């Protein structure tokens, strides 16, 4: 979600820059969908994720090349991406809370990654939708930068927590050396 920098660089109106920015949206969405696909339990929604991914990717390309005609930031595609990711995150949390197999949901790295995505995309949803129509307003540009950077920092903090949780889980699974007792190796003279 580096569109904050992109917002200011967009004044260059370079078609290469706009292609890079739009492809970033599709690549970001692809990785998030793949992550959610991996962590969801097997059910009908998991089977739908590849179709949702394909539909959004097709929509993003149609929007960029035919509707938007490579003229400005893909705010509508970013808004749709945000809505889909929010819905998938809420669905994941719902399935985890509904299932009684995980009483300490917050102790898993999946939870923190999903919360990071949920907060980032819900915090910047309307910001991205308004970007195209408000890009010439100086006050909006300042607010855009502050809001976007704030939510990206919060996302990075939560992803750091998730990485720490993953490290802790890996440390718990490490095989430990057995407690060696000297008596097992030395014969006693009795």
For each residue, the residues with C-beta under 8 A, 3 or more apart:
1: 4 28 120 124 148 151 152 155
2: 5 6 24 152
3: 6 7 21 73 78 128 131 148
4: 1 7 8 144 145 148 149 152
5: 2 8 9
6: 2 3 9 10 17 21 73
7: 3 4 10 73 131 135 141 144 145 148
8: 4 5 11 141 145
9: 5 6 12 17
10: 6 7 13 17 18 21 72 73 135
11: 8
12: 9 17
13: 10 17 18
14: 17 18
15: 18 19 70
16: 19 20
17: 6 9 10 12 13 14 20 21
18: 10 13 14 15 21 22 64 70 71 72 73 74
19: 15 16 22 23 64 70
20: 16 17 23 24
21: 3 6 10 17 18 24 25 73 74
22: 18 19 25 26 60 64 74 77
23: 19 20 26 27
24: 2 20 21 27 28
25: 21 22 28 29 60 74 77 78 81
26: 22 23 29 30 56 57 60 61
27: 23 24 30 31
28: 1 24 25 31 32 81
29: 25 26 32 33 53 56 57 60 81 84 85
30: 26 27 33 34 53 57
31: 27 28 34 35
32: 28 29 35 36 85 88 117
33: 29 30 36 37 49 52 53 88
34: 30 31 37 38
35: 31 32 38 39 113
36: 32 33 39 40 49 88 89 92 114
37: 33 34 40 46 49 50
38: 34 35
39: 35 36 92 110 114
40: 36 37 43 45 46 49 91 92 95
41: 46 95 99
42: 46
43: 40 46 47 95
44: 47 48
45: 40 48 49 91
46: 37 40 41 42 43 49
47: 43 44 50
48: 44 45 51 52
49: 33 36 37 40 45 46 52 53 88
50: 37 47 53 54
51: 48 54 55
52: 33 48 49 55 56 84
53: 29 30 33 49 50 56 57
54: 50 51 57 58
55: 51 52 58 59
56: 26 29 52 53 59 60 77 80 81 84
57: 26 29 30 53 54 60 61
58: 54 55 61 62
59: 55 56 62 63 77 80
60: 22 25 26 29 56 57 63 64 74 77 81
61: 26 57 58 64 65
62: 58 59 65 66 67
63: 59 60 66 67 68 74 76 77
64: 18 19 22 60 61 67 68 70 74 77
65: 61 62 68 69 70
66: 62 63 69
67: 62 63 64 76
68: 63 64 65 71 72 74 76
69: 65 66
70: 15 18 19 64 65
71: 18 68
72: 10 18 68 75 132 135
73: 3 6 7 10 18 21 78 131 132 135
74: 18 21 22 25 60 63 64 68 77 78
75: 72 78 79 128 129 130 131 132 133
76: 63 67 68 79 80 129 132
77: 22 25 56 59 60 63 64 74 80 81
78: 3 25 73 74 75 81 82 128 129 131
79: 75 76 82 83 125 128 129
80: 56 59 76 77 83 84
81: 25 28 29 56 60 77 78 84 85 121
82: 78 79 85 86 121 122 124 125 128
83: 79 80 86 87 125
84: 29 52 56 80 81 87 88
85: 29 32 81 82 88 89 117 118 121
86: 82 83 89 90 118 121 122 125
87: 83 84 90 91
88: 32 33 36 49 84 85 91 92
89: 36 85 86 92 93 114 115 117 118 121
90: 86 87 93 94 118
91: 40 45 87 88 94 95
92: 36 39 40 88 89 95 96 110 114
93: 89 90 96 97 105 111 114 118
94: 90 91 97 98
95: 40 41 43 91 92 98 99
96: 92 93 99 102 105 110 111
97: 93 94 105
98: 94 95
99: 41 95 96 102
100: 103
101:
102: 96 99 105 108
103: 100
104: 107 108
105: 93 96 97 102 108 111
106: 111 112
107: 104 111 165
108: 102 104 105 111 112 165 169
109: 112 113 162 163 165 166 169
110: 39 92 96 113 114 162
111: 93 96 105 106 107 108 114 115 162
112: 106 108 109 115 116 158 159 161 162 165
113: 35 109 110 116 117 158 159 162
114: 36 39 89 92 93 110 111 117 118
115: 89 111 112 118 119 158
116: 112 113 119 120 154 155 158 159 162
117: 32 85 89 113 114 120 121 155
118: 85 86 89 90 93 114 115 121 122
119: 115 116 122 123 151 154 155 158
120: 1 116 117 123 124 151 152 154 155
121: 81 82 85 86 89 117 118 124 125
122: 82 86 118 119 125
123: 119 120 127 147 150 151 154
124: 1 82 120 121 127 128 147 148 151
125: 79 82 83 86 121 122 128 129
126: 129 130
127: 123 124 130 131 144 147 148
128: 3 75 78 79 82 124 125 131
129: 75 76 78 79 125 126
130: 75 126 127 133 134 140
131: 3 7 73 75 78 127 128 134 135 144
132: 72 73 75 76 135
133: 75 130
134: 130 131 137 140 144
135: 7 10 72 73 131 132 140 141
136:
137: 134 140 141
138: 141 142
139: 142 143
140: 130 134 135 137 143 144
141: 7 8 135 137 138 144 145
142: 138 139 145 146
143: 139 140 146 147
144: 4 7 127 131 134 140 141 147 148
145: 4 7 8 141 142 148 149
146: 142 143 149 150
147: 123 124 127 143 144 150 151
148: 1 3 4 7 124 127 144 145 151 152
149: 4 145 146 152 153
150: 123 146 147 153 154
151: 1 119 120 123 124 147 148 154 155
152: 1 2 4 120 148 149 155 156
153: 149 150 156 157
154: 116 119 120 123 150 151 157 158
155: 1 116 117 119 120 151 152 158 159
156: 152 153 159 160
157: 153 154 160 161
158: 112 113 115 116 119 154 155 161 162
159: 112 113 116 155 156 162 163
160: 156 157 163 164
161: 112 157 158 164 165
162: 109 110 111 112 113 116 158 159 165 166
163: 109 159 160 166 167
164: 160 161 167 168
165: 107 108 109 112 161 162 168 169
166: 109 162 163 169 170
167: 163 164 170 171
168: 164 165 171 172
169: 108 109 165 166 172 173
170: 166 167 173 174
171: 167 168 174
172: 168 169
173: 169 170
174: 170 171
175:
176:
177: 180
178:
179:
180: 177 184 185
181: 184 185
182: 185 186
183: 186 188
184: 180 181
185: 180 181 182
186: 182 183
187:
188: 183
189:
190:
